[in-house]
Amino acid sequence: MLLIARPLTSLTNVLQVNDMKQEEYARRRRQLSRIMGEGTIAILPAAPEKVRSRDVLHGFRQDSDFYYLTGFGEPEAVMVMVPGRTAAEFIVFCRERNAEKETWDGLRAGPQGVVDKFGADDAFPISDIDEILPGLMENCHSVYYTMGVNTAFDQQVIGWVNGLRAGGQNRTSHSPQEIIALDHVLHDMRLYKSRAEIVAMRRSAKVASLAHKRAMQMVRPGLYEYEVEAEYLYEFRRHGGSPSYPPIVGGGRNACILHYTENDQILNDGDLLLVDAGCELEYYASDITRTYPVNGRFSAPQRAIYDLVHKANIAAIDKVRAGNHWNDIHDAAVRVIAAGLLQLGLLKGTPASVIKDKSYQRFFMHRTGHWLGVDVHDVGDYKVAGEWRVLEPGMVLTVEPGIYIPFKSKGVAKKWWGIGVRIEDDVVVTRKGPDVLSKHLVKSADAVEDLMAAGRHSLRKSA
């Protein structure tokens, strides 16, 4: 879905960014080469451009795996790696320079630019791929490639392999005997963030935090959800970023719709506003949620639910420690929420019973987080050999407990109706404990009210 297109970046800006990071991309390629070993080849196409309507394209966003290994942001490209190949190990097929097309659509790197600025050992026009790529494959026993993502390119790869096999009887060279899932290897690499990646994610979280702060200080009854959304988009864009996903801006009962994105309703006095909005900056995502009162003050029932979610958020973050397993985070949040819902009279039984029968899921129905990185729902397995994954330094994840009580909930006192609260932070696993990337954004009820009051005071002074 397109909400806000990632802007087309000039070649000058692209090259400046990648000049600073080329060693990072080269390190990743070396790591992948070691895993693959000699006698193999990896093939990875760029993301295709997609039509939005007639002559209008969706804003182009490079394939995450492709960008992770190359830092190259153009469409119509294919990355090839042949570990141990003497002539060239890292090869890119890309669009040629074209003065007329560049006048209309922006500058291109061209094959020479890919070599000079993106570290390729060699590069060729994309139009030559059918002539050159089979020759790179013919002495490789294994092809690392992700099937099923780009069906048209799948057929090209299969055609090259079958062509080599058909002609192999008359040559001394051998053809590839297997296709291995590249994403399985690459996604495990992406799960462990380097220092440079964490720095990038910290910047992304900072921009997202500024956007949340900006919105908290301007929101008031009578605005529309999309007006608040506009404050987030403004803050993202003025720092060179864009939304890492369509923002969720849900006022009142809309906060109880987990993936609400219409963002077109008026904000009423006495409502809560739940905003789930993250920034993508230099391809790295943040994912932060805050819930705050439209009029600047929580009602007693709203504060009771908010404080409970806040307590669950703190308890869950404390479990983001190397050596714990993935589900420890969720279990911590569930224990707090189950006990709190019982204490508030929203559930009946004992903490153990509501956890066992999962009756708490009536009000807390989702998991407590997900991996975060180049994709907002980043890659990486949550279980290994059927067991929850053990947390290790460099992993980055979200922590986002929530409670949602839909309007006119049967058997629930009216004072709770329409209250939806989620509090989400971005957290790095380190050897010393959790490193909360979004820690500078307020989240206790008192701190939220104080920030909103300060914003209103500033607006009155400026008026």
C-alpha positions as MATLAB code, in Angstrom:
seq = 'MLLIARPLTSLTNVLQVNDMKQEEYARRRRQLSRIMGEGTIAILPAAPEKVRSRDVLHGFRQDSDFYYLTGFGEPEAVMVMVPGRTAAEFIVFCRERNAEKETWDGLRAGPQGVVDKFGADDAFPISDIDEILPGLMENCHSVYYTMGVNTAFDQQVIGWVNGLRAGGQNRTSHSPQEIIALDHVLHDMRLYKSRAEIVAMRRSAKVASLAHKRAMQMVRPGLYEYEVEAEYLYEFRRHGGSPSYPPIVGGGRNACILHYTENDQILNDGDLLLVDAGCELEYYASDITRTYPVNGRFSAPQRAIYDLVHKANIAAIDKVRAGNHWNDIHDAAVRVIAAGLLQLGLLKGTPASVIKDKSYQRFFMHRTGHWLGVDVHDVGDYKVAGEWRVLEPGMVLTVEPGIYIPFKSKGVAKKWWGIGVRIEDDVVVTRKGPDVLSKHLVKSADAVEDLMAAGRHSLRKSA';
ca = [
       0.000    0.000    0.000;
       1.255    3.490   -0.828;
       0.676    6.242    1.663;
       3.703    8.499    1.322;
       6.206    7.667   -1.398;
       9.880    7.474   -0.534;
      11.315   10.453   -2.427;
      13.529    9.916   -5.415;
      17.064   10.631   -4.230;
      19.505   12.431   -6.474;
      22.597   10.479   -7.494;
      24.728   12.998   -5.601;
      22.964   12.262   -2.331;
      22.987    8.527   -2.919;
      26.705    8.519   -3.532;
      27.430   10.661   -0.480;
      25.494    8.292    1.769;
      27.155    5.201    0.354;
      30.661    6.681    0.365;
      30.340    6.692    4.146;
      29.088    3.130    4.364;
      30.810    1.070    1.693;
      32.908   -0.904    4.169;
      29.709   -1.906    5.970;
      28.206   -3.351    2.788;
      31.497   -5.021    1.861;
      31.670   -6.637    5.303;
      28.211   -8.117    4.806;
      29.149   -9.496    1.403;
      32.308  -11.070    2.820;
      30.269  -12.720    5.551;
      27.784  -14.093    3.027;
      30.628  -15.354    0.824;
      32.145  -17.270    3.753;
      28.794  -18.901    4.459;
      28.210  -19.855    0.819;
      31.721  -21.128    0.039;
      33.371  -21.522   -3.344;
      31.604  -23.230   -6.217;
      28.394  -21.317   -5.541;
      26.647  -18.253   -6.906;
      24.113  -15.873   -5.329;
      21.621  -14.027   -7.503;
      19.468  -11.231   -6.098;
      17.269   -8.914   -8.191;
      16.321   -5.383   -7.201;
      12.708   -4.572   -6.420;
      10.535   -4.014   -9.493;
       8.806   -0.712  -10.081;
       5.032   -0.925   -9.629;
       2.250    0.986  -11.363;
      -0.030    2.973   -9.069;
      -2.412    4.197  -11.776;
      -1.895    4.605  -15.507;
       1.311    6.613  -15.963;
       1.928    7.035  -12.229;
       4.273    4.687  -10.377;
       4.345    3.959   -6.680;
       7.300    5.600   -4.997;
      10.214    3.208   -5.480;
      11.673    1.506   -2.434;
      14.556   -0.884   -2.966;
      14.263   -4.545   -1.956;
      15.551   -4.799    1.608;
      17.871   -7.766    0.974;
      19.300   -6.144   -2.148;
      19.967   -2.866   -0.354;
      21.419   -4.653    2.672;
      24.167   -6.144    0.491;
      24.752   -3.306   -1.977;
      23.500    0.058   -0.707;
      22.324    0.593   -4.310;
      18.883    2.154   -4.601;
      17.981    1.877   -8.287;
      15.430   -0.444   -9.940;
      16.184   -2.742  -12.888;
      19.296   -4.217  -11.324;
      20.599   -7.652  -10.348;
      23.345   -8.399   -7.840;
      25.533  -11.476   -8.352;
      28.129  -12.930   -5.978;
      30.526  -15.702   -6.973;
      32.772  -16.471   -3.965;
      36.381  -17.206   -4.935;
      36.002  -16.128   -8.559;
      39.336  -14.624   -9.611;
      38.041  -12.134  -12.176;
      35.246  -10.635  -10.049;
      33.280  -11.872   -7.038;
      30.724   -9.043   -6.715;
      28.995   -8.173   -9.989;
      26.027   -5.893  -10.688;
      23.815   -5.649  -13.746;
      22.145   -2.240  -13.919;
      20.652    0.399  -16.202;
      23.016    2.257  -18.490;
      23.416    6.021  -18.327;
      20.860    7.694  -20.617;
      20.759   11.481  -20.934;
      17.167   11.639  -22.178;
      15.735    9.326  -19.497;
      17.801   10.983  -16.778;
      16.282   14.328  -17.791;
      12.826   12.906  -17.100;
      13.382   10.482  -14.219;
      16.610   11.409  -12.437;
      20.267   10.480  -12.613;
      21.537    6.914  -12.894;
      24.801    5.456  -11.658;
      25.411    3.317  -14.739;
      27.808    0.339  -14.713;
      30.889    2.508  -14.158;
      29.218    4.356  -11.298;
      28.329    1.067   -9.604;
      31.993    0.045   -9.733;
      33.320    3.427   -8.634;
      30.828    4.267   -5.907;
      29.228    1.014   -4.764;
      32.211   -1.298   -4.633;
      31.282   -3.723   -7.414;
      34.193   -5.667   -8.880;
      32.504   -5.455  -12.257;
      29.207   -4.205  -13.702;
      27.310   -4.684  -16.954;
      24.187   -3.263  -18.602;
      21.049   -5.068  -17.456;
      20.248   -5.716  -21.126;
      23.275   -8.057  -21.306;
      22.239  -10.313  -18.426;
      20.992  -13.227  -20.563;
      24.332  -13.373  -22.349;
      26.630  -13.043  -19.330;
      24.931  -14.541  -16.275;
      24.660  -18.156  -17.500;
      28.413  -18.120  -18.044;
      28.916  -17.086  -14.419;
      26.696  -19.962  -13.292;
      28.072  -22.793  -15.396;
      30.836  -23.966  -13.043;
      28.803  -23.540   -9.879;
      27.207  -26.529   -8.175;
      24.730  -24.438   -6.128;
      22.662  -21.330   -6.811;
      21.609  -19.204   -3.829;
      18.361  -17.569   -4.839;
      15.007  -16.768   -3.203;
      12.165  -18.350   -5.157;
       8.628  -16.993   -5.061;
       9.260  -13.299   -4.471;
       9.585  -12.235   -8.109;
       7.835  -14.832  -10.248;
       8.955  -13.323  -13.567;
      12.594  -13.417  -12.501;
      12.096  -16.941  -11.118;
      11.426  -18.071  -14.660;
      14.623  -16.442  -15.893;
      16.709  -18.207  -13.253;
      15.072  -21.557  -13.966;
      15.616  -20.993  -17.692;
      19.327  -20.309  -17.183;
      19.755  -23.416  -15.027;
      17.822  -25.638  -17.428;
      19.767  -24.246  -20.376;
      23.069  -25.113  -18.710;
      21.852  -28.586  -17.824;
      20.640  -29.212  -21.367;
      23.978  -28.172  -22.838;
      26.139  -29.773  -20.175;
      26.479  -33.107  -21.950;
      28.729  -31.555  -24.598;
      30.956  -29.566  -22.215;
      33.514  -30.372  -19.589;
      31.961  -27.826  -17.205;
      29.149  -28.800  -14.870;
      25.801  -27.074  -14.303;
      24.181  -26.125  -10.963;
      22.651  -29.114   -9.202;
      20.597  -27.272   -6.581;
      18.925  -23.975   -5.759;
      19.353  -22.978   -2.102;
      17.106  -20.425   -0.393;
      19.211  -17.259   -0.174;
      16.758  -15.627    2.214;
      17.296  -18.346    4.844;
      20.988  -17.450    5.086;
      20.656  -13.720    4.553;
      17.817  -13.188    7.012;
      19.762  -14.786    9.824;
      22.593  -12.363    9.058;
      20.198   -9.422    9.135;
      18.941  -10.414   12.590;
      22.243   -9.358   14.184;
      22.737   -5.602   13.863;
      26.197   -4.079   13.608;
      27.266   -0.958   15.468;
      26.626    1.114   12.327;
      23.118   -0.286   11.990;
      22.267    0.460   15.611;
      23.505    4.024   15.155;
      21.175    4.354   12.153;
      18.258    2.898   14.103;
      18.931    5.239   17.010;
      18.652    8.185   14.607;
      15.408    6.802   13.200;
      13.960    6.371   16.700;
      15.005    9.902   17.617;
      13.151   11.383   14.646;
      10.060    9.294   15.406;
      10.221   10.413   19.044;
      10.352   14.059   17.967;
       7.274   13.477   15.822;
       5.351   11.911   18.726;
       6.358   14.792   20.980;
       5.265   17.323   18.358;
       1.847   15.686   18.022;
       1.290   15.400   21.772;
       1.863   19.127   22.147;
      -0.549   20.207   19.411;
      -3.458   17.757   19.735;
      -6.766   19.102   21.016;
     -10.490   18.325   20.704;
     -11.989   19.198   17.334;
      -8.996   18.242   15.210;
      -9.235   15.352   12.778;
      -7.033   12.302   13.015;
      -5.423   13.176    9.691;
      -4.377   16.573   11.053;
      -2.397   14.819   13.761;
      -1.000   12.414   11.180;
       0.216   15.415    9.185;
       2.383   16.509   12.126;
       4.152   13.136   12.068;
       4.698   13.238    8.325;
       6.062   16.768    8.544;
       8.586   15.814   11.221;
       9.683   12.714    9.298;
      10.152   14.586    6.040;
      11.982   17.560    7.517;
      14.636   15.116    8.760;
      14.894   13.341    5.404;
      12.804   10.341    6.416;
       9.441    8.851    5.550;
       6.906    6.630    7.346;
       8.171    3.102    7.860;
       4.521    1.960    7.576;
       1.116    3.679    7.213;
       0.626    5.511   10.525;
      -2.164    4.386   12.842;
      -3.891    7.462   14.313;
      -6.919    6.173   16.198;
      -9.034    8.389   18.410;
     -11.628    7.039   20.854;
     -13.029    3.671   19.853;
     -10.741    3.604   16.782;
      -7.842    2.911   19.155;
      -9.345   -0.554   19.641;
      -8.838   -1.390   15.946;
      -5.304   -2.775   15.852;
      -4.455   -1.836   12.259;
      -6.698    1.208   11.891;
      -5.405    3.469    9.080;
      -8.412    5.472    7.838;
      -7.337    8.353   10.103;
     -10.353   10.464    9.079;
     -12.449   10.910   12.229;
     -12.793   13.915   14.511;
     -11.101   13.847   17.923;
     -13.528   14.340   20.796;
     -13.020   15.793   24.241;
     -12.564   12.899   26.666;
     -11.173   10.472   24.093;
      -7.789    8.820   24.067;
      -5.663    8.982   20.941;
      -3.470    5.988   20.050;
      -0.741    6.735   17.510;
       1.479    3.972   16.144;
       3.969    5.719   13.863;
       7.577    5.052   12.941;
      10.132    6.713   10.708;
      12.268    5.113    8.019;
      15.600    6.879    7.778;
      18.349    5.610    5.440;
      16.337    2.387    5.085;
      16.211    1.683    8.847;
      12.848    1.632   10.610;
      11.619    2.763   13.977;
       8.257    1.648   15.353;
       6.877    3.583   18.315;
       3.405    3.828   19.823;
       2.101    6.291   22.354;
      -1.410    6.805   23.693;
      -2.479   10.149   25.104;
      -5.654   12.038   26.094;
      -7.052   14.403   23.472;
      -7.861   17.030   26.116;
      -4.551   16.624   27.940;
      -5.853   14.790   31.016;
      -6.545   11.089   31.560;
      -9.859   10.207   33.147;
      -9.666    7.834   36.124;
     -10.616    4.718   34.051;
      -8.249    5.737   31.241;
      -5.380    6.234   33.667;
      -6.045    2.858   35.301;
      -5.724    1.065   31.947;
      -2.818    3.235   30.858;
      -0.863    2.634   34.054;
      -1.404   -1.104   33.670;
      -0.079   -1.122   30.093;
       2.849    1.063   31.176;
       3.678   -1.392   33.946;
       3.546   -4.275   31.447;
       5.792   -2.349   29.052;
       8.428   -1.829   31.763;
       8.270   -5.466   32.883;
       8.612   -6.736   29.325;
      11.547   -4.434   28.497;
      13.361   -5.755   31.568;
      13.325   -9.216   29.946;
      15.166   -7.995   26.844;
      18.430   -9.499   28.019;
      20.992  -11.757   26.377;
      20.338  -15.346   27.432;
      16.580  -14.950   27.855;
      14.400  -16.425   25.153;
      12.026  -14.565   22.874;
       8.868  -15.551   24.716;
      10.123  -14.334   28.116;
       9.209  -10.813   26.976;
       5.636  -11.731   26.119;
       5.193  -13.838   29.249;
       6.245  -10.900   31.436;
       3.682   -8.610   29.814;
       0.941  -11.233   30.067;
       1.547  -11.769   33.796;
       1.230   -8.057   34.539;
      -1.823   -7.529   32.347;
      -3.634  -10.642   33.574;
      -3.175   -9.647   37.223;
      -4.169   -6.052   36.502;
      -7.323   -6.939   34.586;
      -8.385   -9.135   37.502;
      -7.748   -6.335   39.977;
      -9.821   -3.917   37.881;
     -12.696   -6.417   37.685;
     -12.469   -6.880   33.929;
     -11.680  -10.581   34.323;
     -12.635  -13.209   36.864;
     -10.531  -16.004   38.305;
      -6.902  -16.109   39.348;
      -3.805  -14.917   37.488;
      -2.849  -18.519   36.782;
      -6.323  -19.439   35.508;
      -6.754  -16.483   33.136;
      -3.295  -17.119   31.706;
      -3.992  -20.836   31.296;
      -7.386  -20.392   29.645;
      -6.145  -17.300   27.767;
      -9.190  -15.265   28.729;
      -6.900  -12.235   28.942;
      -6.744  -12.365   25.137;
     -10.185  -10.783   25.018;
      -8.408   -7.504   25.801;
      -4.765   -8.269   24.871;
      -4.891  -10.344   21.715;
      -1.509   -9.780   20.041;
       2.108  -10.649   20.729;
       4.298   -8.209   22.641;
       6.732   -7.413   19.848;
       8.608   -8.296   16.668;
      12.066   -7.966   15.158;
      12.979   -4.514   13.838;
      15.535   -3.391   11.267;
      15.569   -2.628    7.543;
      11.960   -3.850    7.549;
       9.614   -2.675   10.261;
       8.566   -6.309   10.768;
      12.102   -7.442   10.246;
      13.318  -10.851    9.156;
      14.613  -13.629   11.400;
      13.127  -16.758   12.916;
      11.396  -16.535   16.293;
      11.914  -20.226   16.921;
      14.904  -22.477   16.204;
      14.370  -26.255   16.133;
      10.932  -25.722   17.670;
      12.237  -23.720   20.642;
      11.907  -19.996   21.263;
      14.991  -18.190   20.065;
      17.563  -17.157   22.666;
      18.214  -13.409   22.671;
      21.735  -12.364   21.700;
      23.536   -9.013   21.556;
      22.759   -7.038   18.412;
      19.174   -8.188   18.045;
      16.642   -5.332   17.913;
      12.963   -5.711   18.682;
       9.831   -3.855   19.689;
       8.051   -4.153   23.032;
       4.376   -3.233   22.643;
       1.823   -4.522   25.161;
      -1.688   -3.173   24.875;
      -5.223   -3.360   26.238;
      -8.259   -2.788   24.009;
     -11.833   -2.619   25.300;
     -14.195   -2.164   22.349;
     -17.211    0.120   22.600;
     -20.271   -1.617   24.073;
     -18.246   -4.621   25.239;
     -20.660   -7.195   26.634;
     -20.411   -7.679   30.382;
     -18.045   -4.736   30.794;
     -18.905   -1.610   32.771;
     -19.598    1.400   30.545;
     -16.736    3.431   32.014;
     -14.244    1.120   30.250;
     -15.871    1.206   26.810;
     -13.746    2.466   23.941;
     -10.480    2.582   25.861;
      -7.552    1.380   23.759;
      -3.980    1.761   24.982;
      -0.706    0.566   23.490;
       2.794    1.655   24.484;
       5.590    0.561   22.162;
       9.347    1.028   22.370;
      12.316   -0.088   20.263;
      14.928   -2.049   22.200;
      18.418   -3.426   21.467;
      19.703   -6.570   23.162;
      23.147   -5.853   24.676;
      25.497   -7.655   27.042;
      24.627   -5.117   29.737;
      20.838   -5.272   29.414;
      18.148   -3.552   27.335;
      19.083   -0.444   25.376;
      15.834    1.438   24.691;
      16.241    3.456   21.496;
      13.036    5.396   22.207;
      13.852    6.100   25.863;
      13.801    9.887   25.476;
      10.091    9.918   24.575;
       7.896   10.286   27.660;
       5.502    7.494   28.522;
       4.377    7.630   32.173;
       0.886    9.131   32.545;
       2.179   12.090   34.563;
       4.975   12.811   32.076;
       2.551   12.647   29.145;
       0.173   15.098   30.837;
       3.037   17.455   31.709;
       4.342   17.444   28.125;
       0.883   18.123   26.732;
       0.321   20.939   29.225;
       3.630   22.535   28.252;
       2.606   22.378   24.600;
      -0.717   24.064   25.296;
       1.039   26.777   27.287;
       3.395   27.438   24.376;
       0.479   27.662   21.948;
      -1.330   30.165   24.169;
       1.783   32.327   24.439;
       2.358   32.301   20.681;
      -1.294   33.217   20.071;
];
